[in-house]
Amino acid sequence: MARVSIIGTGTMAKAIADVVGRGGGAVDLLGRDDDRVTGEIVVLAVPYGALADVVARLGAQLAGKVVVDISNPVDFTTFDFLVVPADGSAAAELAEALPASRVVKAFNTNFAATLSTGTVGGQPTTVLIAGDDADAKALLAGIVTAGGLRAVDAGPLRRARELEAVGFLQLTLAAAEKVAWTAGFAVAA
């Protein structure tokens, strides 16, 4: 199984590390300033606003790697809108900034609690994965399923916009206390 480096140390980073560990994978949990990116898969578990800094510092090291964007580019001061253009996504911006990497969008429609418990409303937690590289998506899906979750290929990277909209909706519902931070959307397949 591929080694996974996770940049970030928050609840999502720790929940994703737990998923990788449950599946028997090797994982490195790194702070934002750490530059020991050794994994074949690199999960950027940082806020959208921190992505440019990560790319500036580690862009060369990320070449050839599968880079997983979990961000939701939401205006967190108002929770009123996504801060990327209507025809774009954070993942598309990341792919443009990292042309030698294989960028996929995943985990942004999941809360940490649903990754940790493995369930949403009695259904298995589903991780939606979008990307243009079939091998990169399959590699990540294998890690997700080995960790006890369901993985669904959500299509090409241009579907990241829709995934970010779903993540935005879920975040706004939780922030408004209409759903719990332990809730989420389930995909019944």
N, C-alpha and C positions, 0 to 999 in steps of 0.2 A: 504494500500500500504506500502511496505517496506521503512524503513528509509535508506537514502543513505548518506554515509560519503565520501567526495571527498578530497583526499590528494593532494594538489597543489592549487595554486591560479592564475595560468596563464590563457591565453585566452581559452584553451581547458577546463580547470576546470570550468571556469565561464560559458562557452557554455553548458557543460553537466549539470551544476546546473540549468541553465535556462530550459533545456529540462525536468528535473525532476520537477521543479516548475510549468511549464506549464501543466504538467499532474496531478498536485495536490499533488505531493509527498513532503515529508519532507526531507530537505537536509542540511548537515553541510559542509561548505567549510573550510578546515583546511590547515594550513601551513605545510611544510615538517617536522617541529620540534614539531608539536602538537601531543599529544598522547591521545586525547579524541575520539577515534574511537568507536562511538556508533552505527553506522548503521549496518543493516543486510547485506547490500551491501557496499563494500568499493572500490571506483574507485581510482586507482593509476594514477593520472594525473601528473606524473613526468617523466623527461627524463629517458631513459633506464639506463644511468649511475648512477642514484639515486636509482634504485630499490633495490640494495643490502643493502644500508643504511636503507631504509624503512623496509625491511625484518628483519634486525638485531635489529632494535629498536622496531618494532611492531609485529613481527612474532607470539608471543604467543597470542596477542589480535586478530589476524586475523584468528585464528583457528575457524572452524565452519562457517565462513562467506563466502559469495560470493565475490571474489576478482577479479576486472576487470582491466586487463592490457591494457592500451591504447598506450603503447610505440611503437616506431619504432626504432629498433636498428641499426641506420644508422651512418656511419662515417660522422659526420657533418663537418669535416674539409675539406673533399674532395668530399663528396656525390658520392663516387665511389662504395661502397659496404655495405652490411649488416655486422655487427660485431659479429654475432653469427655463429656457425657452419652451413654448408650448409644443414645438415639434422636436424637442430634444430630451435628454435625460442626463443625470449625473454619470451614468455608466458610459453613455456615448462620449461625453466630455473626457472621461478617463481613458477610453479607448483611443481617442484622438491624441491625447497626451502621451500615451504609451503604445506607439504603433508596433513595437517589437514584442509586446505581451499579448496573451490571449485573455481578454477581459470578459468576465461573465457577471451577471447580476444575480444575486441570490440572498436569501435570509432577510431581506428588507421587509417582507410581508409577515414576518414572524416576530413575536415578542420573545424575550429570553426565557420566560417561564414556560412557554409552549415547547421550546427546544429542550429544556431541562426535563419536563414531564413526559414529553413524547406524545402528548395528546392535546386535542382542541375539541371541547364539547363531546367527548367520547369517541372521537375519530382520531386516527393517527395524525400527528403533525405532518404537514406537507410543506416541503421547501420547493418553491417555484424557481426554476433556473432558466435564464435567457442568455443566449450568446451565439456568436457566429461560428465558433469552433466546436464541432460535434465531439471531438475527442476530449476537449477541456470540460464540456458539460457532462460527458459520461464519467470522466474521472471524479468530478465533484459529486455526481449522483451516486457513484459507488461508495464514496465516503459517507454521504448522508444516509444511504440505506444500511450500510454496515453499522451505523450508529443508532439504528432502530427507527428511523424516520422514513417517510415516503418522499421521493423526489419525482417531480414532474417537469419535463422539458416544456418550457413556456414559449419556445420558439427562438427566433433570431434576436440579436441584441436590440433591435429597434423595439421589441416588446418591453424593454426595460422601462419605457415611459409609462406603460400601463401598470407595470409592477410598482413603480414609484407612486402612481395615483392610488393604487390599492393600499400601499403602505401609508400614504398621507391620510386617507380616509380612516384607517385603523387608528393612527396616532391621534387624529382630531377627536375621534369618538372616545378614546381613553382619556385624553387630556380634559375633555368635557365631562368625564365621569359617567358616560353613557354605557361604557363597557369597562370591564376590569383590565388591568395590565396583564392578567393571566389568561385573557380571552384571545380570540383570533378568528380568522376565517378558516373553515375546514373545506377541503376538496374531497368530495366523495367520488371515488372512481369505481 
